Amino acid sequence: MGWYEGGEVFRTGCTFHRGNGRIFYFQPGHETFPIFYNENVQTIIKNAVRWAAPVRRDAELACPNVKRVHNV
């Protein structure tokens, strides 16, 4: 939860699933405040990247307009 000086609160982090993908929204603070470099914030970002990373599957692609690329 985040807050403004006037007392308003807002959600600063949440997750979504869209199709086969995962989305993590995170708003730790304004860029003029060095919160981005806080160890806890960095841990949240690292965990979010791992959570949202696609799961590689060798199954056929669901999109007929995309061709599979093979490494040579």
N, C-alpha and C positions, 0 to 999 in steps of 0.2 A: 504494500500500500504506500502510496505517496501522498503528499499533502502540500497545500499552498498556505501562505501566511494567513489568509482569510479564513482558514479552517476547512476549505474544500478538500476532499480526499478523492483519489482516483486509483485505479488498478495500474500498477507499474509492470506487471509481468503476467502473461497468460499463454496458454497453448491452444492450438487449433489443429484439426485434421482436415485436410482438403484432398479428396480423392485418395491417392496412395501416398500423399505427402504430409509432412508435419511442419507446422509453423510455430515459432516461438517469438512472441513480442515482448520486448523488455525495454523499459525506459528508466534507467537508474538515476537520471538527473540531467541538469543542463550542462553543456560543454564548458561553461566558465567555472564550474565547480569540479575539482579533480576526483570526483567519486569513481570515475571510470577505472582509475588505477588502484582502487581499494581491493585488497586481496579477496574479500568475499564476493565482490562484484565480478572480478576476474574468474573466480570459481564457477559462478552462475553462468557466465558466458561460455566457458569451456564445456560445462555439462550440457548446456543447451545445444551447442554445436554437435556434440556426440549424440544427443537424443534425436536431433532433427536430421542427421545424416541419413541418406537413403540406404535401404537394405538392398544389397546386390543380390539379384536373383537371376538365374540363367534361364528362366522361363521366357517364352515368346513375348515380344513386345505387344502391348495392347493397342498401339497406335499404328494403323496401316500405312501412314505416310512417312514413317521413320524406318530407315534401313539399318540393320545391324552392321556394325563395323568390326572387322576381325583384325587382330594384330598380325602383322606379317613377320 
